[in-house]
Amino acid sequence: MAYELFSRRGIRDVGVNELIERSGVAKATFYRHFPSKDSLVLAFLEQRDKQWTEDSIISKARSRGRTPIEQLLAIFDVFGDWFQQDDFEGSAFINVLLEMGPSHPLGQASIDYLAKVRGHVRGLAEEAGLVRPEEFSRSWHILMKGSIISATEGDLQAAERAQQMARWLIEHHRA
C-alpha cells in the first residue's frame, strides 16, 4: 500500500496519518515497525530495488540476451515494455532524489540505489570486455535515466532512441 502511494504520488504528498489509516493498523503498531516516515520510505526504496532493479530490469535483460552486449541493449527493451504500461510512474529513485534533494538522507539513499544500478551495468560492461567500464557505465546510466525522464514526459519511444545511442556508446568502448 505504501509502495503504491509513494510510487504514484511521491513522498511529501503522502502523510503518515493516511498511511496508518489505509494500512488498517494501529498507530502504535505502525510506529513499532517504522519509527518515522523516512524509515518507511527507506523500506520502500529497498523493496523497489529488489522488485524492480534486480527482479525486473536486470534479470529480464539477462534473460533476453545471450551475450553481455545483448543483455546491455536488452535493458532498453525492458524499458520500452515498462514505458508502455498504463501504470508507468517513472523511477522511484530519481523521483525521490529530485523531491528530497541529494543532501536529505532519502535523497542520499536514492543516489546509493542508482549507484547499484550503475554497478550492474559496469558488471555487464566488464563481462563484455568493454574498455573503461566505469566511464561506460556512467554514460550508459545517463542514457537510462534520460530515457526514463523522456518517457515520463510522454515520449513512448524514448527506450528505442536511447538504445540507438547505446549502440554507439558500445562501439566507442570496444577494445
C-alpha positions as CSV (number, residue, x, y, z in Angstrom):
1,M,0.0,0.0,0.0
2,A,2.7,2.5,0.9
3,Y,4.7,1.2,-2.1
4,E,1.8,2.2,-4.4
5,L,1.2,5.5,-2.8
6,F,4.8,6.6,-2.8
7,S,5.2,5.4,-6.4
8,R,2.2,7.3,-7.6
9,R,2.2,10.5,-5.5
10,G,5.7,10.9,-4.2
11,I,7.0,11.1,-0.7
12,R,5.9,14.5,0.6
13,D,2.3,14.2,-0.7
14,V,1.6,11.0,1.3
15,G,1.2,11.7,5.0
16,V,1.7,9.3,7.9
17,N,-1.9,9.6,9.0
18,E,-3.0,8.5,5.6
19,L,-0.6,5.6,5.6
20,I,-1.8,4.4,9.0
21,E,-5.5,4.8,8.0
22,R,-5.0,2.9,4.7
23,S,-2.9,0.2,6.3
24,G,-5.6,-0.5,8.9
25,V,-3.1,-0.9,11.7
26,A,-2.9,0.9,15.0
27,K,-0.7,3.9,15.2
28,A,1.5,2.2,17.9
29,T,1.9,-0.8,15.6
30,F,2.9,1.3,12.7
31,Y,5.5,3.2,14.7
32,R,6.8,0.0,16.2
33,H,7.7,-1.2,12.7
34,F,8.6,2.2,11.2
35,P,9.8,4.8,13.8
36,S,9.5,7.5,11.2
37,K,8.1,8.2,7.8
38,D,11.7,8.2,6.5
39,S,12.2,4.7,7.8
40,L,9.2,3.6,5.8
41,V,10.4,5.3,2.7
42,L,13.8,3.6,3.1
43,A,12.0,0.3,3.2
44,F,10.0,1.3,0.1
45,L,13.3,2.1,-1.7
46,E,14.8,-1.2,-0.7
47,Q,11.7,-3.1,-1.9
48,R,11.8,-1.1,-5.2
49,D,15.4,-2.1,-5.7
50,K,14.6,-5.7,-5.2
51,Q,11.4,-5.9,-7.2
52,W,12.3,-3.5,-10.0
53,T,16.1,-3.2,-10.4
54,E,17.0,-6.8,-9.6
55,D,13.9,-8.9,-10.4
56,S,12.7,-6.9,-13.4
57,I,15.4,-4.8,-15.2
58,I,18.5,-6.9,-14.6
59,S,17.0,-10.4,-14.7
60,K,14.8,-9.7,-17.7
61,A,17.7,-8.1,-19.6
62,R,20.0,-11.0,-18.8
63,S,17.3,-13.5,-20.0
64,R,16.7,-11.6,-23.2
65,G,20.3,-11.6,-24.4
66,R,22.8,-14.4,-24.9
67,T,25.9,-12.1,-24.6
68,P,26.7,-9.3,-22.2
69,I,26.3,-6.8,-25.1
70,E,22.9,-8.2,-26.0
71,Q,22.0,-8.0,-22.3
72,L,23.1,-4.4,-22.1
73,L,20.9,-3.5,-25.1
74,A,18.0,-5.5,-23.7
75,I,17.8,-3.1,-20.8
76,F,16.2,-0.7,-23.2
77,D,13.9,-3.4,-24.5
78,V,12.7,-3.9,-20.9
79,F,12.4,-0.2,-20.5
80,G,10.3,0.0,-23.7
81,D,7.9,-2.5,-22.3
82,W,7.8,-0.6,-19.0
83,F,7.2,2.8,-20.7
84,Q,4.1,1.4,-22.5
85,Q,2.4,0.2,-19.3
86,D,-0.6,2.1,-18.1
87,D,0.8,2.3,-14.6
88,F,4.3,3.6,-15.6
89,E,5.3,6.0,-12.9
90,G,9.0,6.7,-13.7
91,S,11.9,5.8,-11.4
92,A,11.2,5.9,-7.7
93,F,14.9,6.6,-7.1
94,I,15.0,9.6,-9.5
95,N,11.7,10.8,-8.2
96,V,12.8,10.6,-4.5
97,L,16.1,12.2,-5.3
98,L,14.5,15.1,-7.1
99,E,11.8,15.5,-4.5
100,M,14.0,15.4,-1.4
101,G,17.4,16.6,-2.7
102,P,20.8,15.0,-2.6
103,S,21.6,16.2,1.0
104,H,18.5,14.6,2.5
105,P,19.0,11.0,3.8
106,L,16.3,9.8,1.4
107,G,18.0,11.6,-1.5
108,Q,21.3,10.0,-0.5
109,A,19.7,6.6,-0.3
110,S,18.3,7.1,-3.8
111,I,21.8,8.1,-5.0
112,D,23.1,4.8,-3.4
113,Y,20.5,2.8,-5.2
114,L,21.2,4.5,-8.5
115,A,24.9,3.6,-8.0
116,K,23.8,0.0,-7.6
117,V,22.1,0.1,-11.0
118,R,25.2,1.6,-12.5
119,G,27.2,-1.2,-10.8
120,H,25.1,-3.8,-12.6
121,V,25.8,-2.0,-15.9
122,R,29.5,-1.9,-15.1
123,G,29.5,-5.6,-14.4
124,L,27.9,-6.3,-17.8
125,A,30.5,-4.0,-19.5
126,E,33.3,-5.8,-17.8
127,E,31.8,-9.2,-18.9
128,A,31.6,-7.8,-22.5
129,G,35.3,-6.7,-22.4
130,L,34.5,-3.1,-23.0
131,V,37.2,-0.6,-22.2
132,R,36.9,1.9,-19.4
133,P,33.9,0.2,-17.9
134,E,33.4,2.8,-15.2
135,E,33.2,5.6,-17.8
136,F,31.0,3.4,-19.9
137,S,28.6,2.6,-17.0
138,R,28.3,6.3,-16.1
139,S,27.5,7.2,-19.7
140,W,25.1,4.3,-20.1
141,H,23.4,5.3,-16.9
142,I,22.8,8.8,-18.3
143,L,21.0,7.1,-21.2
144,M,18.9,5.0,-18.8
145,K,17.9,8.0,-16.6
146,G,17.4,10.2,-19.6
147,S,15.1,7.7,-21.3
148,I,13.0,7.4,-18.1
149,I,12.6,11.1,-17.8
150,S,11.7,11.4,-21.5
151,A,9.1,8.6,-21.1
152,T,7.7,10.4,-18.1
153,E,7.3,13.5,-20.3
154,G,5.3,11.3,-22.7
155,D,7.9,10.1,-25.2
156,L,6.9,6.5,-25.5
157,Q,9.8,5.8,-28.0
158,A,12.5,7.0,-25.5
159,A,13.8,3.5,-25.0
160,E,14.3,3.0,-28.7
161,R,16.1,6.3,-29.0
162,A,18.3,5.5,-26.0
163,Q,19.1,2.0,-27.4
164,Q,20.3,3.6,-30.7
165,M,22.6,5.9,-28.7
166,A,23.7,2.9,-26.6
167,R,24.9,1.1,-29.7
168,W,27.1,4.0,-30.5
169,L,28.4,4.0,-26.9
170,I,29.2,0.3,-27.1
171,E,31.2,0.9,-30.3
172,H,33.1,3.7,-28.6
173,H,34.1,1.4,-25.8
174,R,35.1,-1.7,-27.7
175,A,38.7,-2.8,-27.3
